């Protein structure tokens, strides 16, 4: 216990120290939200990876999908690395950096409003982002507190509150630069921790070969007389496994807190290096988490909830509880690192979106256009400082709302994530990506995709989830592309000259 407490205190001290160190760079809006658009490839790549993978993956997804699909759940981690990291950086990185800088966009809602010439889109996108990032944040709190409760014996409620306060402090102090620097430190811990934890867990089963043989001998859930295929290449249920791969991999392309990392990177050469770093990071961390979770059935049945369903969020903690104290301390730091980085990114994204796209919705002009009127430099500086103050206040507000959900979570972590990612990426992915590449995307098609992504997710939830939230989220994301394409062909086109002005950034 002394080792665990000392390591945790050191961890928190470093996080807060980085926040204090970064205070000066968080005085302006660009500094607070984007780190001055001068964050290097290593910090950006680790910020992308640590925002991607949190306790939601380590506790919720690895446990639930490892139980359902066995060792084939490792494909989810591979998909996260190849689709969610490699292809995301290749297809979105450079174009996002150039276009958002060209049109002076600071947030994803801001991008929609300026790129498609409709400030109503900006408002709608900011509301969607704020509302549906809340269940995601609550899921992260739930995952981290479950592990913390196991490692320290502290009641769940206290864990949630402690995590919320500490995350709020260093984000409020240092903004995005503090978040990125802490993400790098936390990423190093995650890389080291996942390797050590996998080795320790497999050792309890007699090594890798013995553990795989035990998995291959397990019976199917629906027919105890047959082998369940939990050690097969594609597992017992490949089609539903594919849905999970799509949701968790493609979803990052449309999440504001993920895409926002490309806004802040220094230049195009940094994007090339960041692509390699981010992909390797995802392969080790995500691949390792799902590979570990695939052995969950070897550690006995998880507890049963009052509604009769298995407590999937208890599977990974039950795998770790018998490990030596030093390893458990490392696990706690691993999950702390993964989760606090994600929480920081979520609260920063939510507060900046609400401030810049709802409360202070500046009139935007495209490059080359003349703005009406001028603002005195002193007045402009005061407004900038006021925006930063408002963002800091909203960080507290967002954390309090998320805490209320986390203290009384309605469902499993995986289902919370399915709802959040399905609505956000279902609404944003297609119009954002196509808007970077295709001049023919219309304003009406973006509205249609917003309605589609949010509509299918909410209706499915209100009907009692007749479609699994994970599969519904995947349908929302993929379905957004034909929605944007068809509506763009049928609706009025945007002003050609304005669109050409926006796409000049690629020449």
N, C-alpha and C positions, 0 to 999 in steps of 0.2 A: 504493500500500500504506500510506503514511503517513496519507493521508486516511482510509482505511478503519479503520486502527488507532485513530486519534484519535477518530473518531466513535463507535466501539464502546466505547472507554474512558469517554468522556463519558456514553454511554448507561448503562453498568453503574454508574457513579458515582451518577447520578441515581436509579436504581432502589434502590441500597443506601441512599442518603440518605433516600429516602422511607420505607424500612423503619425506619431509626433514628428518624425524625421521628414515626412512628406507634406507637412502642413502648409509650408510656403508655396508649394506648387498647386495647392488646391484653393487659391484665393479667387481665381477667375472661373467662369463657367467652363471654358475649354479645358482649363487645368483640372477642374474638379471632375468633369464628365469623361474627358478623353485623354488626360495626361498631357495636354498640349499637342496632341497628334505626333508625339515623338518617342513612342515606346518601341524598343528594339525587338528583334525576332525572338530571342529567348524568353523575355518577359511576356510577350504577346502569346507565344505558343503555349507556355505553361499556364497563362491566364485562361486561354481557350480550353485547355485540357482539364484544368482543375474546376472550371465553371461547368464543364460537361459532366464530370463524374463526381458524385457526392455520396453521402450515406444512402441516398435513394438507390444508387446502383449497388453499393457494397452490401447493404442490409436488405432492402426491399426487392430489387430486381434479381440480384444474384441468388437470393434465397428462394423466391417464388418460382422463377423460371428454371433454376437449377433443379428444383423439385419436380417440375412438370416435364422437362425435356432431358434431364440428365446431363451427360457430358457434351451433348450436342448444343447446349446453351452457350458453349464457347463461341459458336458462330455469331452470336449477338455481339460479343466483344470484337471479333474480327470485322464484322460489318460496321461497328462504330469507328474502327480505325480507318478502314478503306473508304467508306461512304461518308461517315460523319466527320472525319478529319481530312483525309487526303483529298477526296473529290471536292469537299467544301472549300478548302483552301485554293485548289486549282481553279474551280469554276467561279467562286465568289470573291476570293481575296483581293486580287488586283482591281477588278472592276468596281467592287464596293469602295475600296480606298479612293480610287480616282474620281468616281462620280460623286460620292458624298462630299469629298473635299471641294470639288468643282462647284457644286450647288450649295455649299456651306451647310450641309445637313449634320446635325449632332445626334439625332436619334432616328430610329426606324419610322415612327409616325411622322417626323419631320420630313423624311425621305418621301413618304407617300404623298404628303401635302404639296411638296415642291415639284417632285418629278411628274406628278399627274395633274398639277395645277388646280387642286381642290383642297382648301383648308378644312373642309368638312371631313375629308379622309383622315387628315391629321388628328382631328379631335376623336373620331371614331376609333382609330388605331390606338390612340393613347388610352382610351377607356378599356378597350379589349385587352391591351397589354397589362394594365393595372389590375383588372379583375381576375384574369386567368393566371397571372404570376403568383397570386396568393395561395391557391391550392398546391402549387409546386413548392413554394417556400414552406408551407405547413408540412408537406411530405418530407422535406429535408430535415426540419426540426424533429419530426417523429423518428426518423432513422437514426440521427445522431444521438438522441436522448435514450433510445433503446440500448445502444451499445454502451453509452456512458453509465447508464443504470447498472448494466451487467458488470462493468469494470470497477465501479466505485461503490455500488450499493446505495447511491443517492436516488431518492424518489424521482420519477420521471418528470414531474411538474417543475421541480427545482432545476433539473438539467436544462429543460427548455428555456427557462427564464435566464439562466446564466449564459447560455449560448447566444441568446438574443441580445443581451446587454453588451457582451464583449464584441460581437460583430458590429453592432451599432457604433460603438466608441471608435474603433479604428477606421471605419468607413467615413464617419462624420469628420474625423480629424484630417485624414489624408486623401479622401476621394479616390479616383481611379488609380493614381500612381501608387498609393499605399496598397490598394487592392492587388495591383499587378506584382509589386515587389513581394508581398506576402504570398501571393499565388506561387511564385517561383520557389520560395522556401518550402511551402506546403507541398508542392509538386515533388521536390526531392524526397521528402518524407514518404509520400505516397509510393514512389517508385521503389524505394528501399523496403518499405513496410509490406507491400503486397508480395514481394518475392519471399521474404522471411516467413510470412504467415502461411503461404501455400506450402512451403517446405515443412513447417511445423505441423500443420494439419495432416498432410500426407504421411508424415512420420508416425502419427498416432494410429494409422491404418496399416502399418507395415511397409510403407513405401508406395511409389506410383503404380508399379505393376500389380501389387496385391490389391490396391484400392480399385483399379480398373476391373480386375477379375471379380471383385465383390459386386461392383456395379452391374456387370454383365449377367450376374446370377440372380438379380432381383426380378421378381414377377411383375407382370403388368397390373395396373390399377383395376382394369375392368375384367381381367381374367387371370386369377392367381396361378393357374396351371401353365401359363406360357411366360416366356421371357419378355420383359417389358421394353427391351431395346434401349435401356438407359445408357449403354456404353456404345451404341451404334453411331455411325457418322452423322446421320440426320435425325436420330432420336425417334421417339414414338409418335410424334405429331408434327411433321415437317411444315405443314401449311400454316398452322398457328404460329410456329416458330418464325416463319418468314414475316408474318405480321408484326411480330415484336422487333425483328431486325429493321423493318421499314420505319416503324414508329421511332425507335431509339437512335437510328442513324440518319435518316432523311430529315427528321424533325429539327435537328440543329440548324438546318439551312434557313429556317423561318423563325427562329427564336431571337427576340431583340437583344437579350443579354449575350448571345453567342456572336451574332453578326456584328454587334457593336465593337468587337475586338478588332475587326478589320478597319474600322474608322480611325483608330489611334496609332496604327503601326507606322513606322518612319517612312519607308519607301518601298519600291517594287523589289529591290534586291533582298530586303528583309523578309518580304513575303515568301520568296523562294526558300530561304533558310528555315523560316517558320513552318513551312509546309512539312518538311522532313522531320523537324523536332516534334511537332504536334502529332504526326502520324505514329512515330515510334512511341511516344508517351501513351497514346491511346491504346496501342497494341499491347503494351505491358500492363497498364492499369486496368483497362476494360476487359481485355482478354483474360488477365489473371483473376479478376473478380468473378467472372462467369464460370471460368474453369474451376475455381474454388467452390462456388455454389453448386456445381454439378455433382459434387460428392455429398450433398446434404442428406440424402436418404441413408447413408451409412451411419448416421448419428441418431437414429431413432425417429419416431413420430413427433412432430411439433405439437404443442398444446392445442386444444380445441377451444374456439371462442364460444360465447353463450349462444350464438346463432347456429352453432354446429359446424362452422367452417374451420379449416385449419388456420392457425396463426402463422402465416408464411413469414411475417417479419421477425419471428423468433428462431427461424431455422439457422441463420448464420451465427447469431449469438450462442446458440446451443452447440455449434461446432467449435467455438473458441473458448468456452467457459472452463474447459479442463486443461487448457494450455498453461505453461509456466507464467508467473506473474510478470516477468520481464517482457514476454511476448504479448501478453494482454495489454501492458502499458504501451507497447508499440502499436497495437491495434487501435487503442483509444486515440493515440496521436494521428494514426493514419486516417481514421474516420473524422476526427476533428479537422484535420487539414483539408480533406475532401469536402467537408460540409461547410466550413466557415468560408472557404473560397467561393463556393456556389452561393451561399447566403449573401455575401458581400456583393457579388455581381448582380444578384436579383434585386436587392434593396436599392442599389445605385441606379440600376436601369429603371425601376419603378418610380423613384423619386425624380429623376431627371426627366422622364417622360411626362409626368404630371406637371412639373414646373414649367418646362419649355414648350409643351404642346397643348396645355390646357390653361394654366394660370397666366403665363407670360407668352402669349402667342404672337411673336413678332411678325410684322409684315415682311414676307420674303420676296426678293427680286432675283431673277436669273442672272448669271454672269453676262455682262454687256448691257443690262438694263439700267436705267437711271432711277434711283430711289427718290420719292417725293419727300422733300424736307430733309433737314439735317439735325443731328442731336449733338449737343455740346459734349465734349470729351468728359468733363467732370460729371455731368448728369449720366452719361453712358456708363461710367465707371461705378457710380452709385447703384444703377440698375443691375449691373453685373453682380455686385456684392450682395444685393438684395435677393437675386435669384439663387445664389449659393446658400444663403441663409434659409430660404424657403425649401430648397432641396434637403437640407439637413433636418429641418423640422418634419418633412414628409417621410424621411427615412424612419424616424421614430414612429410616425403614424402607421406606415406600412408594416413595420415589425410588430406593432401591437395587434393589428388585425390578424396577421399570420399566427401570432401566438394564441389568440382566442380559438382559432381552428385547430392548431396543434395540440392544445390542451384537451380538446374533445374531438379527435379525428374521426370523420365519418366512415372511413373505409381503409383498405390496405394502401400502403405507400404506392404500389404499382398502379392502382386504380386512380389515386390522386394525380399521378403523373400522366396517365392516359388522358384524363379530362383536360389537364392543363396544356400538354403538348399538342393534343388533337385540335383544340380550339385555336391556339396561337399559330401553330404551323399550318393548320388547315386554312386559316384566314390570310396569313402573311407570306407563306413560302412561294406560291406560284406567282403572285403579282410582283413580289420583290425580285425574284430571280429573273423572270421574263422581262421585268422593267429595266434590268441591267443590260439585256441583250437585244430585245426586240423593240423597235420604234413604234410598232403597231398596237401596243397595249393601250387600251382606252380607259378613261376614268370610270366609265360604267362597269367595265369588267372587274376593276378593283373592288368596287362596291359589291358586285355580285359574289366575288370570292370571300369577302368579309362575311356576307350573309350565309354563304355555304358553309364555311369552316365553323363559325360559331353556332349556326343553326343546327347542323347535324349532330354536333357534340351535345348541345343543350337538350335537344329533343330526345336523343337517345338516353340521356341521364334522367329526364323527367318521366320517361316511359319505363324506368326501372332497368335500364341497360340491357335491352333485348339483344343488342350487339355488344360483345365484350368491349369495354372502353379502350383496350389496347388496339383491337382490330378496327374499331370505329375511328380512332385517331389516325391510323394508317390510311383508311379510306378517305378521310377528310383531306389529308395531305396530297395524296395522289390525285384525287378527284378535282382538286383546285386547278390543275393545269388545263384539262379540257374546259372547265368553266370559264377561265380567263380567255382561252383561245376562241371559243365559240362566241362569247359575248363581244369580244373585240372585233370579230368579223362582222357582227350584226349592228353594232352601236356606232354613233358618230365619232370620227377620228379627232385626235388632238391637233392643235395648230402645228403645222409642219415646221415652221421656222423655229418655234420654241423647242420642239423636240430635237431639231438639228443642233440648236445651241447647247442643249444638255449633253448630247453625244459627242460634242467636240472634244471632250476630255480624253477620249481614247485615241485621238489623232497624234 
